[in-house]
Amino acid sequence: MKTTKKVVVSNGFNRFHLMHAAAELDRLGELATCFTGFYPSPFWKTCLKASRLNQVARFSRLNDRGVSLRKGRMVAMPWIEALNAVGTSMGSEWLKTTARHAFARRAAKRLPRLGASIFHYRSGFGHHAVKMAKAHGMIALCDHSIAHPDMVEFLVNHQGRYPRSHEIPHLGPLWRDIASDVRQADATLVVSDFVRDTFIQRGYDPSRLHVIYLGVDDNFVTCLDDLIARGWPPPKTDDSLRLTFAGTISRRKGVPELAQALEGLSDLPWTLDLIGPVDDDISSDHASFLKDPRVRLKGVVSRHDLAKNLLAADVLLFPSLAEGSARVVFDALAAGCYVITTKNAGSIVQDKVHGALVAPGDVRAIQHALYAAAADEDRMVAIGEANARELRRDWRQSQYGGKLKVLYEELLSKAPIRPSQAPFSEPHPHARAFAPG
């Protein structure tokens, strides 16, 4: 087995889990460079603190993107991410795709002089850079964090079920672009067995798929422990079931089913905190639910405020129809929550061990799971405490980094790295050993 040489990580935009992968690789001495969008430099952090904008949730979330990397390991592309943000606000898939390709082209220009053996890139952000990496003898490892591109919209439109043999999923331009980026990889890393299953369902070669679950990042655990040391949360003052949902408040996350389930619970006292931005169709289709006095719209919050909320919650209710492996589930488990979710959330949650697994799209199953949780509060609390212990012991950022290193060594052992002087248009010979199935 070969020893891993340097790795280039391409995180893309936003606070993606590859930032934590980069931090672990840097700690292990394996990181050559990390490409990302906006990154909070020391100057940015000073300006935020001086202006007190770090107390505003959206700016605080930008500040939270920082990870521990040695100087010179980060290449940030904030203006390209800004272009993507404009595309998002306009609902323009073309503009978002343009921004991703611009990111990839800039990364490609830097790759030849890095001398790395592995290019670990986020799906949708590889493109031109993948071709450059292969031409210079690197293994291209695509990191895909949600269901197969063919499947995402189908799962949402069919309440979480897989397509039947005669059903051909429709792909929008953005998903088609991401699918083409996944196909050109030597190997694909996914974040859960659920995602792996969706790839296999679409005919993908299982031998080219690898699964590593993410876990919880160290900064979040530190935040939880600091809050607990300061006496948070305060004692509970009523008998209502304290529920939290965190993420985009959308159809994909199962919010319509969540709303229907809670509206039908006439004999169970509950409160619900909804954390995250609200999609327009949810605002219009479920306006009465969102105005219910038991529902508190929190909007976008900082990681610190998310930690406070989860520590005070009894249950994370997350009936998603299509995920990869939702980070908020790991966060909630670490905070000691009982978790009600679906297999499509791609989490480590086991039914009756960490909480309850319900069938995606099943309103009655959500209700039964809530009744069961409320019926035995001592059991609910005990499960939450066990969840917190397990996450701190077995599902930490450092374990994720170690598993990544093992995967890199496995890939290198199958495809020896040799110096290449091939022109850009001709991939390195080892790339053909990983030709798509």
Backbone hydrogen bonds, N-H to C=O, Kabsch-Sander energy under -0.5 kcal/mol:
donor,donor_aa,acceptor,acceptor_aa,energy
2,K,409,E,-0.6
7,V,30,E,-2.8
8,V,118,I,-2.8
9,V,7,V,-0.5
9,V,33,T,-2.5
10,S,120,H,-2.6
11,N,9,V,-0.6
11,N,35,F,-2.9
12,G,35,F,-0.6
16,F,14,N,-1.6
19,M,16,F,-1.8
20,H,17,H,-0.6
21,A,17,H,-1.7
22,A,18,L,-2.4
23,A,19,M,-1.8
24,E,20,H,-2.1
25,L,21,A,-2.6
26,D,22,A,-2.5
27,R,23,A,-2.0
28,L,24,E,-1.9
29,G,26,D,-1.0
30,E,25,L,-3.3
31,L,25,L,-0.8
32,A,7,V,-3.2
33,T,7,V,-0.9
34,C,73,R,-2.6
35,F,9,V,-2.9
36,T,75,V,-2.3
37,G,12,G,-1.4
41,S,39,Y,-1.3
45,K,41,S,-2.5
46,T,42,P,-2.2
47,C,43,F,-2.3
48,L,44,W,-2.6
49,K,45,K,-2.4
50,A,46,T,-2.6
51,S,47,C,-2.1
52,R,48,L,-0.8
52,R,49,K,-0.5
53,L,48,L,-1.2
54,N,48,L,-1.2
55,Q,52,R,-1.5
56,V,53,L,-1.9
60,S,56,V,-2.9
61,R,57,A,-2.2
62,L,58,R,-1.4
63,N,59,F,-2.3
64,D,60,S,-1.8
65,R,62,L,-1.3
66,G,63,N,-1.3
69,L,67,V,-1.1
73,R,70,R,-1.7
75,V,34,C,-2.8
76,A,74,M,-0.5
77,M,36,T,-1.4
77,M,37,G,-1.2
81,E,77,M,-1.7
82,A,78,P,-2.0
83,L,79,W,-1.6
84,N,80,I,-1.7
85,A,81,E,-2.3
86,V,82,A,-2.0
87,G,83,L,-2.1
88,T,84,N,-2.4
89,S,85,A,-2.4
90,M,86,V,-1.9
91,G,87,G,-0.8
91,G,88,T,-0.7
92,S,87,G,-2.8
93,E,91,G,-0.8
96,K,92,S,-1.8
97,T,93,E,-2.6
98,T,94,W,-2.3
99,A,95,L,-2.1
100,R,96,K,-1.8
101,H,97,T,-2.2
102,A,98,T,-2.2
103,F,99,A,-2.2
104,A,100,R,-2.2
105,R,101,H,-2.4
106,R,102,A,-2.0
107,A,103,F,-2.2
108,A,104,A,-2.5
109,K,105,R,-1.5
110,R,106,R,-0.8
110,R,107,A,-1.0
111,L,107,A,-1.3
113,R,110,R,-0.8
114,L,111,L,-2.0
115,G,111,L,-0.5
117,S,6,K,-2.6
118,I,6,K,-1.3
119,F,139,I,-3.3
120,H,8,V,-3.0
120,H,118,I,-0.7
121,Y,119,F,-0.8
121,Y,141,L,-2.4
122,R,10,S,-1.8
123,S,143,D,-2.3
125,F,122,R,-2.3
129,A,126,G,-2.1
130,V,126,G,-0.5
130,V,127,H,-0.8
131,K,127,H,-1.4
132,M,128,H,-1.9
133,A,129,A,-2.7
134,K,130,V,-2.5
135,A,131,K,-2.0
136,H,132,M,-1.0
136,H,133,A,-0.7
137,G,134,K,-1.8
138,M,133,A,-2.6
139,I,117,S,-2.4
141,L,119,F,-2.6
141,L,139,I,-0.7
142,C,140,A,-0.6
142,C,187,A,-2.5
143,D,121,Y,-3.3
144,H,142,C,-0.6
144,H,189,L,-2.7
147,A,323,E,-1.0
151,M,148,H,-2.4
152,V,148,H,-1.2
155,L,151,M,-3.0
156,V,152,V,-1.8
157,N,153,E,-2.3
158,H,154,F,-1.3
159,Q,156,V,-0.9
160,G,155,L,-3.7
161,R,158,H,-1.6
167,E,164,R,-1.8
168,I,166,H,-0.5
176,R,172,G,-2.3
177,D,173,P,-2.0
178,I,174,L,-2.0
179,A,175,W,-2.7
180,S,176,R,-2.1
181,D,177,D,-1.4
182,V,178,I,-2.1
183,R,179,A,-2.0
184,Q,180,S,-1.0
185,A,182,V,-1.6
186,D,140,A,-2.1
187,A,140,A,-1.5
188,T,208,R,-2.7
189,L,142,C,-3.6
190,V,188,T,-0.5
190,V,210,H,-3.2
191,V,144,H,-0.7
196,R,192,S,-2.0
197,D,193,D,-2.5
198,T,194,F,-1.8
199,F,195,V,-1.9
200,I,196,R,-2.3
201,Q,197,D,-2.5
202,R,198,T,-1.1
203,G,200,I,-2.1
204,Y,199,F,-2.3
208,R,205,D,-1.7
209,L,206,P,-1.7
210,H,188,T,-1.9
212,I,190,V,-2.1
216,V,395,W,-2.7
220,F,217,D,-0.5
221,V,217,D,-1.7
222,T,218,D,-2.4
223,C,219,N,-2.1
224,L,220,F,-2.4
225,D,221,V,-2.6
226,D,222,T,-2.3
227,L,223,C,-2.2
228,I,224,L,-2.4
229,A,225,D,-2.2
230,R,226,D,-1.2
231,G,228,I,-1.8
232,W,227,L,-2.4
241,L,269,P,-2.5
242,R,240,S,-0.6
243,L,241,L,-0.8
243,L,271,T,-2.9
244,T,315,V,-2.0
245,F,273,D,-2.7
247,G,275,I,-2.5
249,I,277,P,-3.1
250,S,248,T,-1.5
254,G,251,R,-2.1
255,V,250,S,-1.9
258,L,254,G,-2.2
259,A,255,V,-2.9
260,Q,256,P,-2.4
261,A,257,E,-2.4
262,L,258,L,-2.3
263,E,259,A,-2.5
264,G,260,Q,-1.1
265,L,262,L,-1.5
266,S,264,G,-1.3
268,L,265,L,-0.5
271,T,241,L,-2.3
272,L,294,R,-2.7
273,D,243,L,-2.2
274,L,272,L,-0.6
274,L,296,R,-2.7
275,I,245,F,-2.8
275,I,273,D,-0.7
276,G,274,L,-0.6
276,G,299,G,-1.7
279,D,249,I,-2.3
279,D,277,P,-0.5
283,S,279,D,-2.1
284,S,280,D,-2.0
285,D,281,D,-2.6
286,H,282,I,-2.2
287,A,284,S,-0.7
290,L,286,H,-2.2
291,K,287,A,-1.2
292,D,289,F,-1.3
295,V,292,D,-2.2
296,R,272,L,-3.1
296,R,294,R,-0.5
297,L,295,V,-0.6
298,K,274,L,-3.0
298,K,296,R,-0.7
299,G,274,L,-0.8
306,L,302,S,-2.2
307,A,303,R,-2.3
308,K,304,H,-2.0
309,N,305,D,-2.3
310,L,306,L,-2.7
311,L,307,A,-2.2
312,A,308,K,-1.3
313,A,309,N,-0.9
314,D,242,R,-2.3
315,V,242,R,-2.1
316,L,338,Y,-2.3
317,L,244,T,-2.6
317,L,315,V,-0.7
318,F,316,L,-0.7
318,F,340,I,-3.0
320,S,318,F,-1.5
321,L,252,R,-2.8
322,A,252,R,-1.1
323,E,344,N,-1.4
325,S,145,S,-0.5
326,A,345,A,-1.6
329,V,326,A,-1.0
330,F,326,A,-0.9
331,D,327,R,-2.4
332,A,328,V,-2.7
333,L,329,V,-2.5
334,A,330,F,-2.4
335,A,331,D,-1.6
336,G,333,L,-1.3
337,C,332,A,-2.7
338,Y,314,D,-2.2
339,V,354,H,-1.8
340,I,316,L,-2.8
341,T,339,V,-0.5
341,T,356,A,-2.2
342,T,318,F,-0.7
343,K,358,V,-0.5
345,A,342,T,-1.4
346,G,343,K,-1.8
352,K,355,G,-2.3
353,V,350,Q,-1.9
354,H,350,Q,-2.2
355,G,350,Q,-0.7
356,A,339,V,-2.6
358,V,341,T,-2.7
362,D,359,A,-1.9
363,V,361,G,-0.9
366,I,362,D,-1.5
367,Q,363,V,-2.0
368,H,364,R,-2.7
369,A,365,A,-2.1
370,L,366,I,-2.0
371,Y,367,Q,-2.6
372,A,368,H,-2.4
373,A,369,A,-2.0
374,A,370,L,-2.4
375,A,371,Y,-2.0
376,D,372,A,-0.8
376,D,373,A,-0.6
380,M,376,D,-2.2
381,V,377,E,-2.7
382,A,378,D,-2.4
383,I,379,R,-2.5
384,G,380,M,-2.0
385,E,381,V,-2.4
386,A,382,A,-2.2
387,N,383,I,-2.4
388,A,384,G,-2.0
389,R,385,E,-1.9
390,E,386,A,-2.5
391,L,387,N,-2.5
392,R,388,A,-1.8
393,R,389,R,-1.6
394,D,390,E,-3.2
395,W,390,E,-0.5
395,W,391,L,-1.5
397,Q,216,V,-0.9
400,Y,396,R,-1.7
401,G,397,Q,-2.1
402,G,398,S,-1.9
403,K,399,Q,-2.1
404,L,400,Y,-2.1
405,K,401,G,-2.0
406,V,402,G,-1.7
407,L,403,K,-2.0
408,Y,404,L,-2.7
409,E,405,K,-2.1
410,E,406,V,-1.9
411,L,407,L,-2.5
412,L,408,Y,-2.6
413,S,409,E,-1.9
414,K,410,E,-1.1
415,A,411,L,-1.1
426,E,423,P,-1.8
428,H,134,K,-1.3
431,A,428,H,-1.7
432,R,429,P,-1.2
433,A,430,H,-1.3
434,F,431,A,-1.6
435,A,432,R,-1.5
